């Protein structure tokens, strides 16, 4: 494949042979200044007021200090203290368990291509639904969200392990335990009224929605507007190459040739953000508590199958986008690999990598025997291995390093920093994670 076709291939603009003619690069258009809604969303993102116990904000697990993640394989939400790898269990508010999946990065989520969210795609745009969005709440889903991004931004507040809290420790946790999520007296209503009574928030919402009562969708729409504005990764060395032909360093150029050629990475990591937005089973190691209901005792996570019920989707997870991937370790749905080299080498022979996996490749502070339940269960490992769809392939050590050099060239330093940054204070007056 000639390099002149990379623009078309990388941006998913062609579906025919890879040597199809080059297509023009489309310059992204961004607003020059943040709107009142974006500035409101910034404050809400960093404000613990949206958690049940008022101790966890969106930024706790998605902080710019850790490239919009939390820097660990599986995080601690409610019941934790500190930030990133330094976060520890709060002895006065013990968590029930780790968050079962790795905190995904937030780059470019406002782009039109992103219509499916979470590792298993349990929330996605669906024109056949009255709300236009299919979510875990089913028919209870409230209409009025501006986008799927808006809807997904507010589901963590319903999770006991992330933001809601445990058992009866606060009013939000109580509502969640009773199944009161939407509507009057539900968890979202409680949080909306918390925000409503804070004078600065009320004034700021007046500038966005007028004087009507603040609905939960108004909060989530503001968060989505902020996410779209804050973390847009489109000025990496790779973008400059696509835009005007400025070549990357030689290793990255060789890695790009491999990525879109021999290594066939683009079979799944295609399009403008190196993702097909689809789901694939590639024998990723399963660590931690797994994705199970509270009444279930297993530690497995069957991924997409939990959403569709189709055995063909067992252990399949969404193809992650790769912009700024150098900065967003650990990798995989459980953050099983702390390094890019580790996760790239996993792709070379997923089943062999699964069977030889060493938990020391993860970043899992406070490791407990329970975190290894699946890894020490031959039947569970066999089930994960049997679902794998990725054939083994051979690459030299030098080729692996070249691919990593290309992945590093997907980093846009400005987007990693963020456009607005961390505010000095938030209207609730609560402490901000820094």
Buried (B, 14 or more C-beta within 10 A) or exposed (E): EEBEBBBBBBBBBBEEEBEBEBEEBEEEEEEEEBBBBBBBBBBBBBBBBBBBBBBBBBBBBBBBBBBBBBBBBBBBBBBBBBBBBEBEBBEEBEBEBBBBBBBBBBBBBBBEBBBBBBBBBBBBBBEEBEBBBBBBBEEEBBEBBBBBBBBBBBBBBBBBBBBBBBEEBBBBBBBBBEEBBBEEEBBBBBBBEBBBEBEBBBEBBEEBBEEEEBBBBBBBBBBBBBBBBBBBBBBBBBBBBBBEEEEBEEBBBBBBBBBBEEBBBBEBBBBBBBBBBEBBBBBBBBBBBBBBEEEEEBBBBBBBBBBBEEEEBBBBBBBBBBBBBBBBBBBBBBBBBBBBBBBBBBBBBBBBBBBEBEBEBBBBBEBEEEBBBBBEBEEBBEBBBEBBEBEEEEBEEEBBBBBBBBBBBBBBEEBBEBBBEBBEEBBBEBEBBE
